Amino acid sequence: MSFSKSLFLCSTVALLGINMLFGQGRYKTTRGIVEFNASTPLEDIEAINREVNAILSSSGEFAVVLLIRDFQFPRKLMQEHFNENYLESDTYPKSYFTGKMEAIDPNLISETPENVKLTGKLKLHGITKKVSVPGTIYRTKKGIRLESSFIIRPEDYGIDIPTLMFKKIAKEVKTSFTFELIKM
């Protein structure tokens, strides 16, 4: 078993542990989507990860884990640079978010989209920061859909962008996620 697959398995076991703590009324996905766009007028830089694990408890606790290497880019060289030079995915293979959805009971969510705020800690590139991001949540035929768009600043997470590349990579990275959470 490869190192990254072992790490992913450990992450899944950790999420299952969190799952046990969260109690009844849990919702989860192993196919969540996280996208980012770091484009500038000189370069289009965007990627998508469709292998994101997320879990939401009935108390509004929320956790996400993803493998950095699972981000897919339009060009292989761009993906290689992202993993080796910027996110250093061999050293920092995963990103995590743990937190709480404020003032919403997941069991009372309707089909009408509601605004929510997710507050917690985002760990990226080995650095953990407190974050608060807006989102939208609503019930679907399959479960609960949770969406958000927010900004990440690479410098906040110790991601160095060489001066030569500074004009090709945005200082503020537009990030979004979509999770179709299924009741467990």
N, C-alpha and C positions, 0 to 999 in steps of 0.2 A: 504494500500500500504506500503510495507516495506521501511525502511530508504534508503537502497541502490538503490531500484527502484526509489524512489523520487529523489535521487541525480542524477541518470542517466537521468531522465526526465528533471531535471533542466539543466543538461549538454547539452542535446539535444536542449532545448530551447535556451541556450546560443550559440550553434553552428548555430542555425537558425538566431539568431541576427547577428552573424558574417557574415553569409550567405547574409543577406540583405545589409551589408556594402560592400561586395566584388563586387557587380555589376554584369554585364552580363558575360556569358561564364564560369559559375561555374561548377565544377565537384565534386561529393561527393561519399562516401561509408559509410555504417553502418556495413559492414562486412569485414573491413580490418583485416589484420593478423599481429600481432607482436609476435615474438618469441625471447626467450633468452636461452643462454647456459652458465651456471656457473660451468661446470664440472671441476673436477681435477682427477688425477690418482686414488684417493681414492673414489670418488663418482661421479656418473652421475647426473647432475642437469640440467634439461631443462623443459621449459614450453611454452605453446602457448595460445594466446588470439585471438579468431576469431570474436570478437564483437566490433572492434575498429571503431570509427567514425572519418572520415577525410574529409576535404573540401579544394579544390584548386580553387582560383579565376583566372580570365583571366589576372590579373596583376602579378600572381605568388605568391600571399599571400597564406599561407598554415597553416592549424590548425588541430590538432589531439587531441582527448580526449578518454581515456579508463578507464574502471573500473579495479582496481587492482585485485579484487576478480574473475574476469573473466579469469584469467590465469589458465589453466588446466595443471596438472602435472600427470606423470604416476602413482604416488602413493599418496593416499589421505593424509597420514601423512606428506609428504613433502609439499603438498599444505597448510595444516594447519599451519605448522611451518613458511612457507613463509608469510602467511597472518598475523599471530599472533606475531611472534617473530622478523621478519626482516622488512617487508614493513609496518607493523602495519596498515592494510587496514581499520580498524574501525576508526582510527584517520586520516589517509590519504587515502581516498577511491579512488581517481583518480590521473591520471598522464596526463599532458598536454604538447603539443608542439605548439608554435605559432611562425611563422617566414615567411620567403620568399625564394622562389626558385630563385636563381640568374641567370640572363641573358637568360631566356627561356620564350617565349611567349606560354602559353598552347594551344593557337589556331593554332600555326604553327608546332606543334609536328608531326613527321612522324612515320611510322612504323619501322624505323631504330632506335635502341636504342641510346640515347644520354646521355652523362655524365652530371650530374647537381650537384650543391652544395646547400644544404638547410642550411640556417643560421637562428638562432632565439634563443628562450628560451625554455628549457626543465624543467618542474616542476615535481619533483619526491620526495616522502617522505617529502613534505612540503618545499623543497629547490628548488629554481629556479637558473639555471645556463645558461650562454650563451653557445651555441653549434654550431658547423658547421660540417655537415655530408655529405659524398659523396652519390650520388644516380645515378640511371639510370631511364630514362623515355622514353616511346614510346607509340604510338597509337595502340589500339587493336580494334577488331570488336565491343566490348562493350563500349569503351571509351579510357581512358588513364591509363596505368599501371606505377606505381611509386614504385621502390624497393630501399632498402638501407641496408647496414650492417655497424655497427659501434660498438665501445666499450663504456661501461658505467662502471665507477669505483664506487662501493657501498660507499666507504668512502667519495667520493665527495658529496654525497647526505645524509650524516649523518646516513647511514645504518650500524649499529654496528653488527659486526660478532664476537661472543665470541671466545676467544683463543682456546677453545676446538674444535670449528668447523672451525677454520681458514684454516686448511689443506684440508677440505672437500669442501670448497666454493671458487671459483676462485676470485682473486683480481680484475680481469678484466672480465666483463661479456659481452660475444659476443651477440649483439642484432641486430635483423633485422626486417624489415617490408616489406610487400607487400600490396599495395592498388590498387584495380581495381576501378578507379574513373569513375563514369557514369555522363554524361552531364545532368544538371538539366533543 
